[in-house]
């Protein structure tokens, strides 16, 4: 997924420190649509990511009673890539 430069700057500034227990995940949005990537949980949409995309979840939080994860680009091997932003945790399946 490619974010516009301004969005990447916003997300990078809001990115949490990479957790020691980062998990490799795959996007699995049951609606079949692109999954919104946000600058903060419940925040502004800064991008979208397709179902089946591999990501790395590096942080977890709860906002308004719902779980969110902070994701980075990744691949099947779990390589940590650029920070992307926050997504609703129910729409990613992690190992």
N, C-alpha and C positions, 0 to 999 in steps of 0.2 A: 504494500500500500504506500502511496506517495502522498505526503501531506504538503500543502503550500508552505513556503518558508515562514510566513507569519505564524501559522498554526504550530509548526514545529518548535518555534521559539517559545510560544506560550506553553505548550505541553512540556518541553524540556525544563522550563522554569518551575513547573508544578510537579515534576516527576519526583517520586519518592526515591530514597536511596535504594539501590538494588538489594533486595533481601537475600540472605544466605540460602533460603529454601525456595528459590525460583522454580516454578513448575512449567513443564512443557505442556501446551494445551492446543486444542484445535477449536476453531470457531464453529459452533453448532446452533445457529439461530433457528428455532423451530418454525418461525414464520416464513423462512425461505427467502427473506429479503436481506439486503446488506445490513450489517450490524453497525450501529452508530458508535463512533469513538469520540469521547468527550474530554474536555480539558480538566474537569473535576467530576466526581460522582454527581449525577443529575445536572451537570453543567452544560455549557455550550458545545454543540457538535462541531468537531474539528476535522472529521474525516469519516470514512466508512471502510469496512473490511468484509470480504466475501466469506461465505460459508466454506469450510474446508481449509481455510488458511491456518498455518501453524504459527503460534505465538508463544511467548514466554510470559507467564504471570509472575510479577515480582513483588506485588503488594496487594493487600486485601483490606477493605474497610466496609462499614455499613453506613448507609445514608438513607434517611426516611424509612428505616426498618428493612432495607433491602441490601443484599450483598453486592459489592462491586470489586473488580480486580483491575490493577494497572498492568497493561500489557506492553511488550516490546515485540518488534519483528523477530521471527525465529524461523527455524526449519525443522524437519523431522528429527534431526540430531540434537535439537535443543540449543543451537547456537544463539547467543543473545545478540540481538541487533538493536536498531534505533528505538528509542521510546516512542510509543504511539499515543497512549492515553488510557482513559478509564472506560470500561465496558461493564454491562450488567453481567454478573458472575454466572447466572443461570444459563447464559448463552455461550459459554465456553466449557468444554469438557477437558479436564486436566488428568494427567497420569500421576 
